[in-house]
Amino acid sequence: MSTYLITGVSRGIGFAFLRHISADPNNTVIGLVRDKTTTEKKVREELDRPNIHIIQADLTDLDSLKKSVDQVSPLVNGSIDYLIANAGYMSLWSAYHPLSSLGNDPERLEEDILECFRTNVVGNVHLFNLYMPLILKGHVKKVIAITSGFADDDLTTTYAIDVAGPYSISKAAMNTAVAKFSAEYAERGVLFMGIAPGAVEVGQDKDLTEEQIKIAMALGEKFARYAPHFRGRTTPEESVKDMMSVINAASLESGHGGCFISQHGNKKWL
Ligand SMILES: NC(=O)c1ccc[n+]([C@@H]2O[C@H](COP(=O)([O-])OP(=O)(O)OC[C@H]3O[C@@H](n4cnc5c(N)ncnc54)[C@H](OP(=O)(O)O)[C@@H]3O)[C@@H](O)[C@H]2O)c1
C-alpha cells in the first residue's frame, strides 16, 4: 500500500494521474486542487473511489498550503510515499509569442513571468518544504515535479523554439529547485526528479486566434524536424502510463537524483 499526494488533479494530466493511481484500491491518493467542490463532483461522477481524497490548496497561497498539510496528515497517518507536483501555470497570452513581441506590453510581460514563477517555482518550493516531514516518514520517498522539454536550452536553441518564454524560464528554474532539493535530501533517501510529460492534449488550443494557430503550426513543423516520428499530442492517459514507468524504475542508486528527463526516461522530449 502506498500514499500519493498529487497537485492539480482537477483536469488534464493531473486527473489522469488520479485515475491511474487510484485504480489500485491499495493506494491512498490525495489530490490538491484550487476548487474542491467542482473537483469532488467530477471525481464522484467519473471515478467514485473511496481511496481518493480531495483537499483545497492554491500554490500561490502559502496559508492554504499550510492548512492543507493539517488536513492531509491524518488521512495518511503522517506519511507520504510519492509527491507528484503536477500543477502548473502557462498563460495563453505568452504561449505562442516570442519574448520580443510580448515585450511590446512590458508590464503585462513582467506580470506573466512573475505569475509563472509564483506558481511553478515559489509554489512548488513551499509545497516541497511543507510536505517534507511527511515525505521523510514515507517508505518510498519520491518527489516528482512535472516539468517541460521547453526548459531544455539545447532544444530551444537548436530548433529555434522562441515561444512560451515566461513558462519555459520558470520550468527551468523549477528544475534547478529540484536539483537543489535533491542535493539537500538525497542523503536522507529522498529522490527528487523532474519529468516532462511530452506533448499532451488537454484542450489547450481551443481558444487560439488566427495568428496563434499559424505560430502553433510552425511550432509543429519544428517538432517534426526534432522528432520525425512525432504524429501529434498524446492523451493524458498515455503520458501518465509512460511517466509512471519512469517514476517506478527511477532510484537514487541508479543516478536519478535531481534529474530532468522525459516520459521516455531520457532526454528525448517527444
Ligand atoms: N499538456 C502538455 O502538453 C504539457 C507539456 C509539458 C509540460 N506540461 C506540464 O504538465 C503539468 C500538467 O499540465 P496540463 O497539461 O494537465 O495542464 P492543465 O490542463 O492546464 O492543468 C493545470 C493544472 O494545474 C492547476 N493549477 C494551475 N495553477 C495552480 C495554482 N496556483 N494552484 C494549484 N493548482 C494550480 C490547475 O488547476 P485549476 O483547474 O484550478 O486551474 C490544473 O489542475 C503542468 O505542470 C504542465 O506545465 C504539460
The ligand as an ORCA input file, in Angstrom:
! r2SCAN-3c Opt
* xyz 0 1
  N      -0.033     19.317    -21.729
  C       1.232     19.354    -22.162
  O       1.498     19.149    -23.374
  C       2.366     19.625    -21.213
  C       3.668     19.662    -21.747
  C       4.740     19.887    -20.882
  C       4.501     20.051    -19.521
  N       3.224     20.025    -19.035
  C       3.051     20.186    -17.579
  O       2.174     19.178    -17.091
  C       1.503     19.653    -15.917
  C       0.006     19.451    -16.063
  O      -0.431     20.274    -17.140
  P      -1.728     20.004    -18.018
  O      -1.295     19.899    -19.417
  O      -2.564     18.938    -17.423
  O      -2.401     21.452    -17.863
  P      -3.853     21.938    -17.436
  O      -4.906     21.083    -18.048
  O      -3.834     23.395    -17.728
  O      -3.889     21.709    -15.849
  C      -3.134     22.512    -15.000
  C      -3.467     22.121    -13.581
  O      -2.690     22.945    -12.685
  C      -3.582     23.531    -11.748
  N      -3.086     24.817    -11.272
  C      -2.735     25.889    -12.012
  N      -2.370     26.905    -11.206
  C      -2.490     26.450     -9.927
  C      -2.289     27.019     -8.650
  N      -1.890     28.295     -8.494
  N      -2.510     26.266     -7.557
  C      -2.927     24.971     -7.676
  N      -3.169     24.389     -8.858
  C      -2.956     25.115     -9.967
  C      -4.894     23.674    -12.495
  O      -5.962     23.863    -11.584
  P      -7.321     24.676    -11.947
  O      -8.244     23.681    -12.579
  O      -7.788     25.201    -10.649
  O      -6.932     25.773    -12.913
  C      -4.931     22.341    -13.229
  O      -5.365     21.315    -12.375
  C       1.903     21.127    -15.775
  O       2.943     21.266    -14.824
  C       2.390     21.487    -17.170
  O       3.316     22.566    -17.156
  C       2.152     19.818    -19.856
*
